[in-house]
Amino acid sequence: MSERPELTIETDASAFRNFYYLKEELVQFCRDNGLPTSGSKQELTERIANFLETGKVLNVTLQRKTSATVGDITESTVIEANIVCSEKHRAFFKDRIGKSFSFNVAFQKWLKNSAGKTYADAIQAYYQILEDKKKGRTVIDKQFEYNTYIRDFFADNQGKSLDDAIKCWKYKKSLAGHNRYEKSDLIALE
């Protein structure tokens, strides 16, 4: 098995893509080499891989999100396109749902994909999201590989500690390839 290469301008792009790097490492590489540092981990990874392959710096165009101005919100109000979860929205939902309301990731995604539906639909969706979360596994987005790994580790290893899970995670991310949990990762505990 090959070791994770240090991220330098000499790193092969395909080797770079095969290993796990923290976002902080990617940002530092960008700073050191004059690449834009904005964006998600996935965007930084693509930018760096392109740089390693071609030597060219991709320009980043910042897109301003424009949100519609929101008047009074009622349950029959239509959810606007490009919704921004503002304090006005938070106050509305806390008033209707209760003090326990929070803008969780799943609910924010639902809102952003539901322009044209009503805020009454949003309230129903919020309760459904909470119910789904109680019943089983929620989907963890790709950029949260660590969270997914730890959850899957514990699902397969009842009684193991978080320290055990972290040792296995560190072992896994030092290997080339994917970062999903596998039973063979337990070798790190021996």
C-alpha positions, 0 to 999 in steps of 0.5 A: 500500500502506498502512503498518502503523498504530501500535497505539493506542485509535484504531486500527481493529480490522480494520486492526489484524487486517491487520498483524503486531505483536510479542507485546511490542507487544500486551502493552504495549498491554494494560498501557497500556489496562488489559487483561489481559496473560496468554495467547498472542499469538492470545489477546492479538490477540483481546482487543485486537481486541474492545477496539478494536471494543467498548471493553470489556475481556474478563475472563480466567479462568485455568484451573488445570491439574490433573495426576494424581499419577504413581507409578512409571512403566513401559512398561505404565503408562497415560498420564494425562489432563492429563499434565504433562511433569515431571522424573519423566517426563524421567527415565523417557524418558532411561532408555528412550531415552537422554541425547539425549531431550528434550521437543520440541513435537511429542512434548509434543502427542502426550502431551497427546492420548494419555491412555489409551495406554501409555508404550511407545506414547509411546516408539514415538511419540517415535522416529516423530516423530524419523523424520518430522522427518528425512524432511521438513517439520514443521508449524510452529504458527501463532504462529511466523509468522517461523519459517515465513516464514524456512523457506519463504524458504530453500526458494525461495531457495537461496544467499540469506543470513539477512540477506536473509530477514530484510529480506524478513520485515521488508518483509512484516510491514509490509504489510497481509494475511498474513505468508506468504512470496511470491516478490514479497517479494524486492522488499525486496532491490532 
